[in-house]
Amino acid sequence: MKEKLFRTDTKALVGSVIVGILFVIMEQVTGRIDGIMDPTLLLLNGTTWSFFTGLIVLMYKQPAGVIGGLVEVIVAMATAYSPLAFFFLFANTIGSIGYSLVARNFSMEKLSHHILAQIACNVPGNFCVMIGLIYVFHLDWKIALLTSSITTVVATIVAGILTKKVYGSLQKSSLL
């Protein structure tokens, strides 16, 4: 099922900013929890990022997916939320586009569709974060690869399940 990749109506553009603000709040909360547990792993933060990236793309398509991600990045950079915030710029943009390219070719009715889309989002997105871990935190590339890989696996599975459930509920409620 080939769906449209772009939506430029007012509802999509304004909706992406509004959901992007919720995205910012959740990222701020989960980022602080991850900071307490292990600042290099980003498990909750990465899962939240994956979930909201997927949800915005499914609800509003592109460029809304990129806009929602950029809202989060701008606030992260403005508030000095994370030393990796610059790398989130690339992660959010590439991850959103990757998710869109997969989602437009599938019905997104099966969990496997959501997992594939999350893989397309998480692998390049967490690669960008891995580069940040190497250059900002001066982690050895093997450690940065390990932490990014763990985050990718956890976020792909958990966000894939969450996105399927929430998106399915939104469809059933006729909110889309």
C-alpha positions as CSV (number, residue, x, y, z in Angstrom):
1,M,0.0,0.0,0.0
2,K,1.7,3.2,-1.2
3,E,0.7,6.1,0.9
4,K,1.5,9.7,0.4
5,L,4.8,10.8,1.7
6,F,4.0,14.5,2.1
7,R,1.2,16.5,3.7
8,T,1.4,20.2,3.8
9,D,-2.1,21.1,5.2
10,T,-2.4,23.4,8.2
11,K,-3.6,20.5,10.5
12,A,-0.4,18.5,9.7
13,L,2.0,21.4,10.2
14,V,0.4,22.8,13.3
15,G,-0.2,19.3,14.7
16,S,3.5,18.5,14.3
17,V,4.5,21.5,16.3
18,I,2.0,20.7,19.1
19,V,3.0,17.1,19.3
20,G,6.6,18.3,19.0
21,I,6.1,20.3,22.2
22,L,4.8,17.1,24.0
23,F,7.9,15.4,22.5
24,V,10.1,18.0,24.1
25,I,8.6,17.5,27.5
26,M,8.9,13.8,27.4
27,E,12.5,13.9,26.1
28,Q,13.4,16.3,29.0
29,V,11.9,14.0,31.6
30,T,13.3,10.7,30.2
31,G,16.7,12.3,29.5
32,R,17.1,13.2,33.1
33,I,16.1,9.7,34.2
34,D,18.6,8.3,31.8
35,G,21.2,10.7,33.2
36,I,20.8,9.2,36.6
37,M,20.9,5.6,35.4
38,D,23.6,5.8,32.7
39,P,24.1,8.9,30.6
40,T,25.7,6.9,27.7
41,L,22.9,4.4,27.3
42,L,19.8,6.7,26.6
43,L,17.4,3.8,26.9
44,L,14.3,5.7,28.0
45,N,15.2,8.8,26.0
46,G,15.9,6.8,22.9
47,T,12.7,4.9,23.2
48,T,10.7,8.1,23.7
49,W,12.5,9.6,20.7
50,S,11.6,6.6,18.5
51,F,8.0,6.5,19.7
52,F,7.4,10.2,19.0
53,T,9.3,10.2,15.7
54,G,7.1,7.3,14.5
55,L,3.9,8.7,15.8
56,I,4.4,12.2,14.3
57,V,5.2,10.6,10.9
58,L,2.2,8.3,11.0
59,M,-0.2,11.0,12.0
60,Y,1.1,13.9,9.8
61,K,3.6,12.5,7.3
62,Q,6.4,14.8,6.1
63,P,7.6,17.6,6.5
64,A,5.7,17.4,9.8
65,G,8.0,14.5,11.0
66,V,11.0,16.6,10.5
67,I,9.4,19.7,12.0
68,G,8.4,17.8,15.2
69,G,11.9,16.5,15.5
70,L,13.4,20.0,14.9
71,V,11.2,21.5,17.6
72,E,12.7,19.0,20.1
73,V,16.3,19.7,18.8
74,I,15.9,23.5,19.0
75,V,14.6,23.3,22.6
76,A,17.4,20.8,23.5
77,M,20.0,23.1,22.1
78,A,18.5,26.3,23.7
79,T,18.2,24.7,27.1
80,A,21.6,23.0,27.0
81,Y,19.7,19.8,27.7
82,S,22.5,17.6,26.4
83,P,26.0,18.0,25.1
84,L,24.8,15.7,22.3
85,A,22.0,18.0,21.2
86,F,23.8,19.0,18.0
87,F,23.9,15.4,16.9
88,F,20.2,15.1,17.6
89,L,19.7,17.5,14.7
90,F,20.9,14.8,12.3
91,A,19.4,11.9,14.2
92,N,15.9,13.4,14.3
93,T,15.9,14.4,10.6
94,I,17.4,11.2,9.2
95,G,15.3,9.0,11.6
96,S,12.1,10.7,10.6
97,I,12.8,10.4,6.9
98,G,13.8,6.7,7.3
99,Y,10.6,6.0,9.2
100,S,8.5,7.8,6.5
101,L,10.1,5.8,3.6
102,V,9.2,2.5,5.3
103,A,5.8,3.6,6.5
104,R,4.6,4.8,3.1
105,N,5.1,1.3,1.6
106,F,3.3,-0.7,4.3
107,S,-0.2,-0.6,5.8
108,M,1.2,-0.2,9.3
109,E,-1.4,-2.7,10.6
110,K,1.1,-5.3,11.7
111,L,3.7,-5.2,14.4
112,S,6.3,-6.2,11.9
113,H,5.6,-3.0,9.8
114,H,6.2,-0.9,12.9
115,I,9.4,-2.8,13.8
116,L,10.8,-2.3,10.2
117,A,10.0,1.4,10.3
118,Q,11.6,1.7,13.7
119,I,14.7,0.0,12.4
120,A,14.9,2.5,9.6
121,C,14.5,5.3,12.2
122,N,16.8,3.9,15.0
123,V,19.8,2.6,13.1
124,P,20.8,5.8,11.4
125,G,19.5,8.0,14.3
126,N,21.5,6.1,16.9
127,F,24.5,6.1,14.5
128,C,24.4,9.9,14.7
129,V,24.3,9.7,18.5
130,M,27.2,7.2,18.4
131,I,29.3,9.8,16.5
132,G,28.4,12.3,19.2
133,L,29.4,9.9,22.0
134,I,32.8,9.5,20.3
135,Y,33.4,13.2,19.7
136,V,31.8,14.8,22.7
137,F,32.3,12.3,25.4
138,H,35.5,10.9,23.9
139,L,34.3,7.3,24.3
140,D,36.2,4.5,22.5
141,W,34.3,3.7,19.3
142,K,33.7,0.1,20.6
143,I,31.9,1.4,23.7
144,A,30.0,4.0,21.8
145,L,28.9,1.3,19.3
146,L,27.8,-1.0,22.1
147,T,25.7,1.6,23.9
148,S,24.2,2.8,20.7
149,S,23.4,-0.8,19.6
150,I,21.7,-1.6,22.9
151,T,19.7,1.6,22.7
152,T,18.8,0.8,19.1
153,V,17.5,-2.7,19.9
154,V,15.5,-1.7,23.0
155,A,14.1,1.4,21.3
156,T,13.1,-0.5,18.2
157,I,11.2,-3.2,20.0
158,V,9.6,-1.0,22.7
159,A,8.8,2.0,20.5
160,G,7.5,-0.4,17.8
161,I,5.0,-1.9,20.2
162,L,4.0,1.4,21.6
163,T,3.6,3.1,18.3
164,K,1.4,0.3,17.0
165,K,-0.9,0.4,20.0
166,V,-1.2,4.2,20.1
167,Y,-1.5,4.6,16.3
168,G,-4.1,1.8,16.2
169,S,-6.1,3.5,19.1
170,L,-6.0,6.9,17.3
171,Q,-7.3,5.2,14.1
172,K,-10.1,3.5,16.0
173,S,-11.1,6.7,17.7
174,S,-11.3,8.6,14.4
175,L,-8.9,11.2,15.6
176,L,-6.8,10.9,12.5
